[in-house]
């Protein structure tokens, strides 16, 4: 979910110059909330929060009417309701979102095969080769917006530019339900007026570092010596910002999506301070991560954990494995070891386990022995039982003990990076 609430929206005129603007970034408008309105028209025009309506859930999405009160994704639903007491809380329907996402992506692929999905509700399209069939980039963007609306009932915003970076910025500025075209020759002028916070990859800390040196707009960055950028951001980040601020972004639209990580998180119904319960929950999440890795033919080279305390302090740790793995036992042991290194004086509200630096299974050098051979056989058997009898048919005995007795039932399970559909 984007942070914008629709204020400050800028769109292009019907006769806008689209010369060289062959990269489109298409972003569905408040996608989850919009789908809920589509299925229940009585919600139209009202502030909507998509999230668990009770317990300790977090906001998955919010309508623009709710965003104007400061409601944001990942915010606790209780906090969101304090900001917007008149909001209607709707439970998420992820199967419905996935189905509509597939339909939208199919619409994109009907126009060009060069589609790069970024998430369930946004994608880059390269339409430079589609001009003979469909017309100029501006015409294609308008056609896509009509097709999405006519075939799904949803709206989208599109940015058209010469590069991915500028196209993404333009779509954000045009939201909701808008089209902003930046001709290639206008790229520098468009960028110069933008805040440094609009640059792709510049997060709050980097933005604060730049602003503390008086660099508040891209124009300020353009005038700054390279040494100032390096002192503020470090060499690598300074190099990236220097290029992006000048509209230099050689990245092409790629149709092959490689998962960067696979993770699962759980927000507990009540804060947990029993280490036995937490260790058991880490094992359960590790098994889920491992099962997803195996189902997609990946191994993880790094295991990372996240721990959020009752005061919302969030801590993370990661460890590179000697050998990449998709074995839940190994991921769970590593996750628990990392958890034990986290200093915590308060009960735990949320935990997460993630496999990172993925590679295809079996792509590394063949080891002389396999320390996880026994567990690998066990988990292969579990995969077979799951395929035959369904999820939850077979589980670890340890997961039937303190985790359940300790009240660790999740109120808002979330897969951080659902596999591409």
Secondary structure by P-SEA (a helix, b strand, c coil): cccccccbbbbbccccccccccbbbbbcccaaaaaaaaaccccccccccccccccbbbbccccaaaaaacccccccaaaaaaacccbbbbcccaaaaaaaaaaaaaaaaaacccccccccccccccccccccccccaaaaaaaaaaaaaaaccbbbbbbbcccaaaaaaaaaaacccbbbbbcccaaaaaaaaccccccccccaaaaaaaaaaccccaaaaaaccaaaaaaaccaaaaaaaaaaaacccccccccbbbbcccbbbbbbccccccaaaaaaaaaaaaaaaaaaaaaabbbbcbbbbbbbccccbbbbbbbbbccccccaaaaaaaaaaaaaaccccccccccccccccccccccccccccccaaaaaaaaaaaaaaaaaccccccccccccccccccccccccccccccccc
